[in-house]
Amino acid sequence: MASPWSILSRAKIVVFTVFLPIGACVLPLDVVAATVAQAQIRFQLGATLGEFIFDTGVLRGNLRADGKSLGLSSVVHVPSDTVLDRSMGLFSHYRLFTNGKRYGAGVWDLPSNANLRPDGAVEMTVINAPDRPFELRAIYRWHDPATLDLETVVKAKRDLPGFEVFLASYFGSQFTNALVFTTIDSEPKFVAADRSAGHWQMYVRDDAALGLVNDGRWTFPPNPVDWTVCGKLAQPFAIRRALDLNLNALLMAPVGECFAIATPHQTESHYSTYFSLFGRDLKSGETAHARSRLAIRGALSDSDAVKLYNDYAHELRR
């Protein structure tokens, strides 16, 4: 992984003062640099209406390619000059469910509008339709040059039992190792998505989440899926690893906002990881939020990965 100083250099950030007085206190150089760095990481308008581009110095690519309701695509890891994604990209909203019902084929087929916010984030709004009893928005924002935060927002127009947004990420074929953070014999542990466990694998938060997975929502075409439920989540946390590149893609969400993680066996040609967001009943008029994070890192141990998740969880509690 690149050092913080090389990241700052690529981002063309110059810090002229060692301390910045604010009232009776001063901010040290590293805090000033980090603050300035974050302020410089912004999405930019793309060549097509509704499309945005980014170049953080570590990652570059597109958001909403060709103005479609997609997440990140054509994502290049700048230090290694490697394309990280394929197919429908990273952090793209896919299936929409309530109990025993599916709404359309996928969010990426739905028309939407998007705008660049003053802070450099992009807000997408799916255009309402009579057959969808809810409003759906998403806000994409850079946390640092190698970390993307996503907030998915839904407003119910009527009661929505067992509401779910299925968030999809499709990685390049180099990402041959898929890990999910599970609980085995009361101990948290990363488990590899080996072929022996099934073709399509699902890990759930609790028994209520298992009930949602089995309520019939996954039988609806197109592309119904027969999931093998392999265990329970320790935290909503998964990793896709490209060992030859020493790269890790860490996907995470708060406990109360993601109720399942799914993946095909790790060398299956989708090379994908999915988060089931929300997973609860929404009352008519209620607005709910689900947050998630995608972080690209170099080689790191399992314990270092868990620390990154714990730091994320602590950050959200502040």
Number of C-alpha atoms within 10 A of each C-alpha: 15 10 8 12 12 12 20 21 13 14 18 12 15 11 14 9 10 13 15 14 10 8 6 5 9 12 13 13 15 14 12 16 21 15 12 15 22 16 14 18 21 23 24 17 17 17 12 11 15 21 24 24 19 19 20 24 19 23 21 21 19 23 30 25 23 15 18 19 26 26 22 23 26 20 24 18 20 16 12 11 12 15 19 23 22 18 14 21 24 25 27 23 22 20 20 21 20 21 20 16 17 20 14 17 15 17 22 18 12 15 14 20 16 21 17 19 13 8 13 17 19 25 18 21 17 18 13 14 11 6 8 16 16 20 16 21 18 22 19 23 21 24 18 19 24 19 19 18 19 22 15 22 18 20 19 20 16 14 16 20 17 21 22 24 24 23 24 23 26 23 27 20 18 19 24 20 19 25 21 27 23 25 18 14 7 8 8 15 19 19 16 18 25 17 14 7 14 16 17 19 22 25 26 26 21 13 10 13 19 18 13 24 23 15 14 14 20 20 15 15 11 10 9 11 13 15 18 15 18 17 18 24 25 20 26 27 26 29 24 26 24 21 14 9 13 13 21 22 21 20 25 25 24 20 16 15 20 28 28 28 27 25 25 24 24 24 18 16 13 17 24 28 24 23 29 24 25 24 24 21 16 21 15 14 13 15 15 16 14 18 21 23 22 22 18 22 17 15 16 12 9 13 10 11 18 17 12 15 22 13 12 16 15 10 9 10 8 5
